[in-house]
Amino acid sequence: MTQARIGGIEYWAQHKPHEVAFIEGERALTWSQLDEHANRLAEGLHRRGIGEGDIVAVRTLVRLEWVVTAGALAKLDCALLGVNWRLTASEAQHLLDDSGATALICDGAELTEAAMAVQRAGLSLAVSIDAPHPAFVSYADLIAAPAVPRQSQAEPRLLIYTSGTTGVPKGVAMGQGDGTDPAVLREYRESIEAAAGVGEVGVQLVTMPMHHASGPSQVWGAIRKGRRVVLMRRFEPEAALRAIQDHRVEMWAGVPTMFKRLAGLPPETLKGYDLSSIRRVSVGAAPVPYALKLWMLDTFGRHALQENYGATEVGMVCALTPEMQERKPGSSGKLFRHAQVEVRDAQGGLLPRGQIGELWVRTPVTIARYLNAGPMDAETMDARGFFRVGDVGYLDDEDYLFITDRVKDMIISGGVNIYPAEIEAALMRHGAIEDVAVIGIPHDEFGEQVMAFCQLKPGRSAHAAELMAHCAQHLASYKRPRRFEFVADLPRNGMGKVLKRELRDPYWIGKERKV
């Protein structure tokens, strides 16, 4: 038998088989049970024709079955395509078509949208975890296969789709570091792990979604270290507090919206839970308002708060650890080893330390190209492999990064990236719309809220409820505008380009940052 990979599921199944590995609600799996379940599912998928090199789309909430599925795909040397469970059939179909996926595994009681996507994409296999459906094979039937032992040689290649400023979703093979010196890649990853500063953490809480880069990376990071993981299928603030108390959680990473919801609980509720086990609580994917940062420091302790900055195409860039919070207020943190940031002016010239400009980033895991696409143009990536992330900021003399603004139009709501071009394209399909501009405006809970400025065709009329109903046919719920404003003319420059900054700036007056 092949030697178990150190830090893989099989390794821990051999070294601590009876210790609990993952917990979700009242359910739990030991390391040996997780390995057995993954072997059974791998065999069930193998018998259905799934094998090495195949791309399997997985659309589930944060649950035990996701971990088993990821383990099975690792054993089969398949890639895992993360699919947002909120996507419409047409949105999901694009991901399936563009990626070349051969199968879909999904959960949920309502499979109409998923079934439509499967049919349109012509997948060879569709698997339902929860509800029976004529177009789907039962997950329970697949996992009833014999537990044929398999050793995974690596974690499954993770594919995540990001829309970019064009609004056309593009696939990213996460964290591969193709062509990167293995030693450099290892040092980069060790630098990220070291920033956590928590040593041998025993229990980690995972609440981030599995269609986002963060959720899967947290799970596999925990598996590499042999940590016990508590999964929360859907984030609920008081349930998170209860999980921390009951399981003595030491490490948790989330987005600002999650912590804003915690902060909104009644003080007596917060005081009713013992959070003393927390050693590190990390926040990222969106800017952290100063008032929320103070609340987190007060609630979890000054020893605990870490902020992270990164991007899908480049991976993690830097972290602001607890000891840096007071020393470098307002910073996004210090660069990880082998992460490089250049600050450039509008003409592409390199700016000196302390001067604000556009950020170009290169790390050991920066992608060379999007999935099934040609090389990036020079406006996106330069000849030296620096990627234009679309943020504005500066570096100080000690390699601390400060982010002050955003160049690209991307909206971050609840830690989720939303791309105006995609929303604008959907609204332009409405017969009354002549032109539209979508921006992000401040929102206390989610950071930003989607707002659409609509210019109507002469003699046509429309109202907000009508446009909301129209958007519901074409966009996932989190992408739909929550506010509409009708204008006679959108502001434009001499070339006719809409000046979104003129629409956006009035809503951000007096805010800490413009992102």
C-alpha positions as CSV (number, residue, x, y, z in Angstrom):
1,M,0.0,0.0,0.0
2,T,1.2,3.5,-0.8
3,Q,2.5,5.4,2.2
4,A,-0.2,7.8,3.6
5,R,0.6,11.4,2.8
6,I,1.6,13.3,5.9
7,G,-1.2,15.6,6.9
8,G,-3.8,13.9,4.7
9,I,-7.0,12.2,5.8
10,E,-5.4,8.8,5.5
11,Y,-2.5,9.8,7.7
12,W,-4.7,10.9,10.6
13,A,-6.9,7.9,10.1
14,Q,-3.8,5.8,10.8
15,H,-2.4,7.9,13.7
16,K,-5.6,8.9,15.6
17,P,-8.4,6.9,14.1
18,H,-10.9,7.3,16.9
19,E,-10.5,11.0,17.5
20,V,-13.3,13.2,16.2
21,A,-12.3,15.0,13.1
22,F,-15.4,17.0,12.0
23,I,-18.6,18.0,13.8
24,E,-21.7,19.4,12.3
25,G,-24.6,19.9,14.6
26,E,-25.4,16.6,16.2
27,R,-23.4,14.7,13.6
28,A,-19.7,13.8,13.8
29,L,-17.0,11.8,12.0
30,T,-13.8,10.4,13.5
31,W,-10.7,10.4,11.3
32,S,-11.2,6.7,10.5
33,Q,-14.9,7.2,9.7
34,L,-14.0,10.1,7.4
35,D,-11.5,8.0,5.6
36,E,-13.9,5.2,5.2
37,H,-16.7,7.4,4.0
38,A,-14.4,9.1,1.4
39,N,-13.2,5.6,0.2
40,R,-16.8,4.5,-0.2
41,L,-17.8,7.6,-2.1
42,A,-14.7,7.4,-4.3
43,E,-15.6,3.9,-5.2
44,G,-19.2,4.8,-5.9
45,L,-18.1,7.7,-8.2
46,H,-15.5,5.4,-9.8
47,R,-18.2,2.9,-10.7
48,R,-20.2,5.7,-12.3
49,G,-17.3,6.6,-14.5
50,I,-15.6,9.4,-12.6
51,G,-11.9,9.3,-12.5
52,E,-8.5,11.0,-12.7
53,G,-8.5,14.5,-14.2
54,D,-12.3,14.9,-14.1
55,I,-13.8,18.1,-12.8
56,V,-16.7,17.5,-10.3
57,A,-18.9,20.5,-9.4
58,V,-19.9,20.6,-5.8
59,R,-22.8,22.8,-4.7
60,T,-23.5,22.4,-1.0
61,L,-23.7,24.3,2.2
62,V,-21.0,23.9,4.9
63,R,-21.6,20.3,5.9
64,L,-20.0,16.9,6.6
65,E,-20.8,15.7,3.1
66,W,-18.7,18.4,1.5
67,V,-15.7,17.2,3.5
68,V,-16.3,13.6,2.5
69,T,-16.8,14.6,-1.1
70,A,-13.6,16.6,-1.2
71,G,-11.8,13.6,0.4
72,A,-13.2,11.3,-2.3
73,L,-12.2,13.6,-5.1
74,A,-8.7,13.8,-3.7
75,K,-8.5,10.0,-3.7
76,L,-9.6,9.9,-7.3
77,D,-7.3,12.8,-8.4
78,C,-10.3,14.9,-9.5
79,A,-10.7,18.6,-9.5
80,L,-13.4,20.3,-7.3
81,L,-15.4,23.1,-8.8
82,G,-17.1,25.2,-6.2
83,V,-20.6,26.3,-7.2
84,N,-22.6,28.9,-5.3
85,W,-25.9,27.3,-4.2
86,R,-27.7,30.6,-4.9
87,L,-26.9,30.8,-8.6
88,T,-29.7,30.6,-11.2
89,A,-29.8,27.7,-13.7
90,S,-28.2,29.9,-16.4
91,E,-25.5,31.2,-14.1
92,A,-24.6,27.6,-12.9
93,Q,-24.7,26.3,-16.5
94,H,-22.0,28.8,-17.6
95,L,-19.7,27.5,-14.8
96,L,-20.4,23.9,-15.8
97,D,-19.9,24.5,-19.5
98,D,-16.9,26.7,-19.2
99,S,-15.0,24.5,-16.8
100,G,-15.8,21.2,-18.6
101,A,-17.2,19.6,-15.5
102,T,-18.4,16.0,-15.9
103,A,-20.5,15.7,-12.7
104,L,-22.4,17.7,-10.1
105,I,-22.9,16.9,-6.5
106,C,-25.5,19.1,-4.7
107,D,-27.7,19.4,-1.6
108,G,-31.0,21.1,-0.9
109,A,-34.7,20.1,-1.1
110,E,-35.4,22.2,-4.3
111,L,-33.5,20.9,-7.3
112,T,-35.3,22.6,-10.1
113,E,-32.6,25.1,-10.9
114,A,-29.8,22.5,-10.5
115,A,-31.7,20.0,-12.8
116,M,-32.0,22.6,-15.5
117,A,-28.3,23.4,-15.3
118,V,-27.4,19.7,-15.4
119,Q,-29.6,19.1,-18.5
120,R,-28.3,22.1,-20.4
121,A,-24.7,21.3,-19.6
122,G,-25.1,17.7,-20.6
123,L,-23.3,16.3,-17.5
124,S,-22.7,12.5,-17.3
125,L,-23.6,12.3,-13.6
126,A,-25.7,14.4,-11.1
127,V,-25.8,13.4,-7.4
128,S,-28.3,14.7,-4.8
129,I,-27.4,14.5,-1.1
130,D,-30.9,15.4,0.3
131,A,-33.9,15.2,-2.0
132,P,-34.8,12.5,-4.5
133,H,-35.1,13.6,-8.2
134,P,-35.4,11.6,-11.4
135,A,-32.3,13.4,-12.9
136,F,-30.1,12.7,-9.9
137,V,-28.4,9.7,-8.4
138,S,-28.8,9.4,-4.6
139,Y,-25.7,10.2,-2.6
140,A,-26.7,7.5,-0.1
141,D,-26.6,4.9,-2.9
142,L,-23.1,6.0,-4.0
143,I,-21.7,5.9,-0.5
144,A,-23.1,2.4,0.0
145,A,-20.3,1.1,-2.2
146,P,-17.5,-0.9,-0.6
147,A,-14.7,1.0,1.2
148,V,-11.9,0.2,-1.3
149,P,-8.8,1.8,0.2
150,R,-7.3,4.7,-1.8
151,Q,-4.5,7.1,-0.9
152,S,-4.7,10.7,-2.0
153,Q,-1.5,12.1,-3.3
154,A,-2.6,15.7,-2.9
155,E,-5.6,17.9,-2.1
156,P,-8.1,18.2,-4.9
157,R,-7.4,21.0,-7.3
158,L,-9.9,23.7,-6.4
159,L,-11.6,25.7,-9.1
160,I,-13.4,29.0,-8.1
161,Y,-15.2,31.3,-10.6
162,T,-14.8,35.1,-10.3
163,S,-16.5,37.5,-12.6
164,G,-13.9,40.2,-12.9
165,T,-14.8,43.7,-14.2
166,T,-16.2,42.3,-17.5
167,G,-19.0,40.6,-15.7
168,V,-18.2,37.3,-17.5
169,P,-17.4,34.6,-14.8
170,K,-13.8,33.3,-15.2
171,G,-12.4,30.2,-13.6
172,V,-9.4,30.3,-11.3
173,A,-7.4,27.2,-10.3
174,M,-6.6,28.1,-6.7
175,G,-3.2,28.0,-5.0
176,Q,-1.5,25.8,-7.6
177,G,1.7,27.7,-8.0
178,D,2.4,26.1,-11.4
179,G,6.1,26.4,-12.2
180,T,6.9,27.8,-8.7
181,D,9.9,26.4,-6.9
182,P,8.4,23.9,-4.4
183,A,10.6,25.3,-1.6
184,V,9.3,28.9,-2.3
185,L,5.8,27.6,-2.3
186,R,6.3,25.8,1.0
187,E,7.9,28.9,2.6
188,Y,5.0,31.1,1.4
189,R,2.4,28.7,2.9
190,E,4.4,28.4,6.1
191,S,4.5,32.2,6.4
192,I,0.7,32.3,6.1
193,E,0.4,29.6,8.8
194,A,2.9,31.3,11.0
195,A,1.0,34.6,10.9
196,A,-1.9,32.8,12.7
197,G,0.6,32.5,15.6
198,V,-1.5,29.9,17.4
199,G,0.8,26.8,17.3
200,E,-1.0,23.5,17.8
201,V,-4.7,24.6,17.7
202,G,-7.0,21.8,18.6
203,V,-10.4,23.0,17.5
204,Q,-11.3,25.3,14.6
205,L,-14.8,26.7,13.6
206,V,-15.5,27.0,9.9
207,T,-18.4,29.2,8.8
208,M,-17.2,30.4,5.4
209,P,-19.0,29.0,2.3
210,M,-17.5,26.2,0.3
211,H,-17.9,28.0,-3.1
212,H,-15.5,30.7,-1.8
213,A,-11.8,30.2,-1.6
214,S,-11.7,30.7,2.1
215,G,-14.0,27.8,3.2
216,P,-12.1,25.0,1.4
217,S,-8.7,26.4,2.3
218,Q,-9.7,26.5,6.0
219,V,-10.9,22.9,5.9
220,W,-7.7,21.6,4.2
221,G,-5.5,23.7,6.4
222,A,-7.2,22.1,9.4
223,I,-6.8,18.6,7.9
224,R,-3.0,19.2,7.3
225,K,-2.7,20.0,11.0
226,G,-5.0,17.3,12.2
227,R,-7.4,19.8,13.9
228,R,-10.9,19.1,15.0
229,V,-13.3,21.2,12.9
230,V,-16.7,22.4,13.8
231,L,-18.8,23.1,10.7
232,M,-21.8,25.5,10.7
233,R,-24.1,24.7,7.8
234,R,-25.5,28.3,7.8
235,F,-24.1,31.1,9.9
236,E,-26.3,32.1,12.8
237,P,-24.8,34.5,15.3
238,E,-26.0,33.0,18.6
239,A,-25.4,29.5,17.3
240,A,-21.7,30.5,16.6
241,L,-21.3,31.7,20.2
242,R,-22.8,28.4,21.4
243,A,-20.4,26.4,19.2
244,I,-17.4,28.3,20.5
245,Q,-18.5,27.7,24.1
246,D,-19.6,24.0,23.7
247,H,-16.6,22.9,21.6
248,R,-14.0,25.2,23.2
249,V,-13.2,26.6,19.7
250,E,-9.7,28.2,19.6
251,M,-9.6,29.5,16.0
252,W,-12.3,31.1,13.7
253,A,-12.1,33.1,10.5
254,G,-15.0,35.0,9.0
255,V,-16.1,38.1,7.1
256,P,-17.0,41.4,8.7
257,T,-20.8,40.8,8.2
258,M,-20.6,37.8,10.5
259,F,-19.0,39.8,13.3
260,K,-21.4,42.7,12.7
261,R,-24.3,40.3,13.3
262,L,-22.6,39.2,16.5
263,A,-22.2,42.7,17.6
264,G,-25.9,43.4,17.0
265,L,-26.9,40.8,19.6
266,P,-28.2,42.1,22.9
267,P,-25.4,42.6,25.4
268,E,-26.9,40.1,27.8
269,T,-26.9,37.5,25.1
270,L,-23.2,38.0,24.4
271,K,-22.3,37.9,28.1
272,G,-24.1,34.6,28.4
273,Y,-21.4,32.7,26.5
274,D,-17.9,31.8,27.5
275,L,-15.6,32.8,24.6
276,S,-12.3,32.4,26.6
277,S,-11.1,29.5,24.5
278,I,-10.6,31.7,21.4
279,R,-6.9,32.2,20.6
280,R,-7.3,33.7,17.2
281,V,-10.2,35.2,15.3
282,S,-9.4,36.3,11.7
283,V,-11.4,38.6,9.5
284,G,-11.0,39.3,5.8
285,A,-12.7,39.4,2.3
286,A,-13.9,43.0,3.0
287,P,-12.7,46.1,4.9
288,V,-13.2,46.1,8.6
289,P,-14.8,49.3,10.0
290,Y,-12.8,50.8,12.9
291,A,-15.9,50.6,15.3
292,L,-16.2,46.9,14.5
293,K,-12.5,46.3,15.1
294,L,-12.8,47.9,18.5
295,W,-15.8,45.7,19.3
296,M,-13.9,42.6,18.3
297,L,-10.8,43.5,20.3
298,D,-13.1,44.1,23.4
299,T,-15.1,40.9,22.8
300,F,-12.4,38.4,21.9
301,G,-9.3,40.0,23.5
302,R,-6.5,42.1,22.2
303,H,-4.5,38.9,21.7
304,A,-6.9,37.5,19.2
305,L,-7.7,39.7,16.3
306,Q,-6.1,39.2,12.9
307,E,-7.0,40.8,9.6
308,N,-6.1,39.2,6.2
309,Y,-5.9,40.6,2.7
310,G,-5.7,38.6,-0.6
311,A,-7.5,38.1,-3.9
312,T,-8.7,35.0,-5.7
313,E,-6.2,35.4,-8.5
314,V,-3.1,35.9,-6.3
315,G,-4.0,34.1,-3.0
316,M,-3.1,35.6,0.4
317,V,-0.9,38.8,0.4
318,C,-0.6,40.0,3.9
319,A,-1.9,39.8,7.5
320,L,-2.3,42.3,10.3
321,T,-1.7,40.2,13.4
322,P,-2.8,41.2,17.0
323,E,0.5,42.7,18.0
324,M,0.4,45.0,14.9
325,Q,-3.1,46.3,15.6
326,E,-2.1,49.3,17.7
327,R,1.3,49.8,16.0
328,K,0.0,50.0,12.5
329,P,-3.7,51.2,12.8
330,G,-5.5,51.3,9.4
331,S,-3.0,48.9,7.8
332,S,-4.0,45.6,6.1
333,G,-0.8,44.1,7.5
334,K,2.7,42.9,6.6
335,L,3.5,41.1,3.4
336,F,3.8,37.3,3.6
337,R,7.2,35.8,2.6
338,H,7.5,35.8,-1.2
339,A,4.5,38.0,-1.6
340,Q,5.4,41.2,-3.6
341,V,3.4,44.4,-4.1
342,E,4.2,47.2,-6.4
343,V,2.5,50.6,-6.2
344,R,2.2,52.2,-9.6
345,D,0.9,55.5,-11.1
346,A,-1.6,55.8,-13.9
347,Q,1.1,55.4,-16.5
348,G,2.4,52.2,-14.9
349,G,5.4,53.8,-13.2
350,L,6.7,52.6,-9.9
351,L,5.9,54.9,-7.0
352,P,8.1,55.3,-3.9
353,R,7.1,54.1,-0.4
354,G,4.4,56.1,1.2
355,Q,2.8,57.3,-2.1
356,I,-0.7,56.2,-3.0
357,G,-1.2,54.4,-6.3
358,E,-2.7,51.2,-7.9
359,L,-1.6,47.9,-6.5
360,W,0.0,45.2,-8.6
361,V,0.7,41.9,-6.8
362,R,2.8,38.7,-7.4
363,T,2.8,35.7,-5.1
364,P,3.9,32.1,-5.5
365,V,0.3,31.2,-6.3
366,T,-0.6,34.0,-8.7
367,I,-2.4,32.5,-11.7
368,A,-0.9,32.6,-15.2
369,R,-4.3,32.7,-16.9
370,Y,-7.9,32.0,-16.3
371,L,-9.3,28.5,-16.8
372,N,-9.7,27.6,-20.5
373,A,-8.7,31.1,-21.5
374,G,-5.8,32.7,-23.3
375,P,-3.0,34.7,-21.8
376,M,-4.0,37.8,-19.8
377,D,-3.5,41.2,-21.5
378,A,-0.9,43.7,-20.3
379,E,-3.6,45.7,-18.5
380,T,-4.3,42.7,-16.2
381,M,-0.9,41.1,-15.8
382,D,2.6,42.3,-16.8
383,A,5.4,40.3,-18.3
384,R,6.9,39.7,-14.8
385,G,3.8,38.1,-13.5
386,F,2.4,41.0,-11.4
387,F,-1.4,41.0,-11.3
388,R,-3.5,44.1,-11.2
389,V,-5.8,43.5,-8.3
390,G,-7.8,46.8,-8.7
391,D,-7.1,48.2,-5.2
392,V,-5.4,51.6,-4.4
393,G,-3.0,52.0,-1.5
394,Y,0.6,52.3,-0.5
395,L,3.4,50.5,1.3
396,D,5.3,52.0,4.2
397,D,9.0,51.5,4.9
398,E,8.4,48.3,6.8
399,D,6.4,46.5,4.1
400,Y,3.1,47.1,5.7
401,L,0.3,47.6,3.2
402,F,-2.4,50.3,3.5
403,I,-5.5,50.1,1.2
404,T,-7.3,53.3,0.6
405,D,-9.6,52.8,-2.3
406,R,-10.7,50.5,-5.1
407,V,-10.1,51.0,-8.9
408,K,-12.3,48.3,-10.2
409,D,-16.1,48.6,-9.8
410,M,-16.4,45.4,-7.8
411,I,-18.8,45.6,-4.8
412,I,-18.1,43.6,-1.7
413,S,-21.3,42.8,0.2
414,G,-21.1,40.4,3.2
415,G,-17.6,39.4,2.1
416,V,-18.9,38.3,-1.3
417,N,-17.6,39.8,-4.5
418,I,-20.4,41.3,-6.8
419,Y,-19.6,42.6,-10.3
420,P,-21.7,45.5,-11.6
421,A,-21.2,44.6,-15.3
422,E,-23.1,41.4,-14.8
423,I,-26.0,43.2,-13.1
424,E,-26.0,45.9,-15.7
425,A,-26.2,43.4,-18.4
426,A,-29.3,41.8,-16.8
427,L,-31.0,45.1,-16.3
428,M,-30.3,46.1,-20.0
429,R,-32.5,43.2,-21.0
430,H,-35.5,45.0,-19.6
431,G,-37.4,46.8,-22.4
432,A,-37.7,50.2,-20.7
433,I,-34.0,50.5,-19.8
434,E,-31.8,52.7,-22.1
435,D,-28.7,52.6,-19.9
436,V,-27.8,51.7,-16.3
437,A,-25.0,52.1,-13.8
438,V,-24.6,49.9,-10.8
439,I,-22.5,50.9,-7.7
440,G,-22.0,49.9,-4.1
441,I,-23.2,52.2,-1.4
442,P,-22.5,51.9,2.4
443,H,-24.5,49.3,4.4
444,D,-24.1,48.9,8.1
445,E,-24.4,45.1,8.2
446,F,-23.0,44.0,4.8
447,G,-20.4,46.7,4.2
448,E,-21.9,47.6,0.8
449,Q,-25.3,47.4,-0.8
450,V,-26.1,47.2,-4.6
451,M,-27.7,50.2,-6.0
452,A,-28.8,50.8,-9.7
453,F,-29.1,54.1,-11.5
454,C,-31.5,53.6,-14.4
455,Q,-31.9,55.8,-17.5
456,L,-35.2,55.0,-19.2
457,K,-35.9,55.1,-22.9
458,P,-38.0,58.1,-24.1
459,G,-41.7,57.5,-23.4
460,R,-41.1,54.4,-21.3
461,S,-41.7,53.9,-17.6
462,A,-40.7,51.4,-14.9
463,H,-40.7,51.2,-11.2
464,A,-38.4,49.6,-8.6
465,A,-40.6,46.5,-7.9
466,E,-40.9,45.7,-11.6
467,L,-37.1,45.9,-12.0
468,M,-36.6,43.8,-8.9
469,A,-38.9,41.1,-10.3
470,H,-36.9,41.3,-13.6
471,C,-33.6,40.8,-11.8
472,A,-35.0,37.8,-10.0
473,Q,-35.3,36.0,-13.3
474,H,-31.6,36.5,-14.2
475,L,-29.5,37.0,-11.0
476,A,-28.8,35.2,-7.8
477,S,-30.5,37.0,-4.8
478,Y,-27.2,38.4,-3.4
479,K,-26.5,40.2,-6.7
480,R,-29.9,42.0,-7.1
481,P,-30.0,45.7,-6.5
482,R,-31.7,46.7,-3.3
483,R,-32.2,50.3,-4.3
484,F,-33.1,51.9,-7.7
485,E,-32.9,55.5,-8.7
486,F,-34.2,56.8,-12.0
487,V,-32.2,59.6,-13.7
488,A,-32.8,61.6,-16.9
489,D,-29.1,61.2,-17.9
490,L,-26.2,59.3,-16.4
491,P,-23.1,61.4,-15.9
492,R,-20.5,60.8,-18.6
493,N,-17.1,62.1,-19.7
494,G,-16.2,63.4,-23.1
495,M,-15.9,59.9,-24.5
496,G,-19.3,59.0,-23.3
497,K,-18.1,56.7,-20.5
498,V,-20.4,56.7,-17.4
499,L,-18.7,58.4,-14.5
500,K,-19.5,56.1,-11.7
501,R,-17.4,58.0,-9.2
502,E,-19.8,60.9,-9.5
503,L,-22.7,58.6,-8.6
504,R,-20.7,56.8,-5.8
505,D,-18.9,59.6,-4.0
506,P,-21.9,61.3,-2.3
507,Y,-22.8,58.1,-0.5
508,W,-19.3,57.7,0.9
509,I,-18.8,61.2,2.3
510,G,-17.6,60.9,5.9
511,K,-16.8,57.2,5.7
512,E,-13.5,55.8,7.0
513,R,-12.6,54.4,3.6
514,K,-14.0,54.5,0.1
515,V,-14.2,50.7,0.0
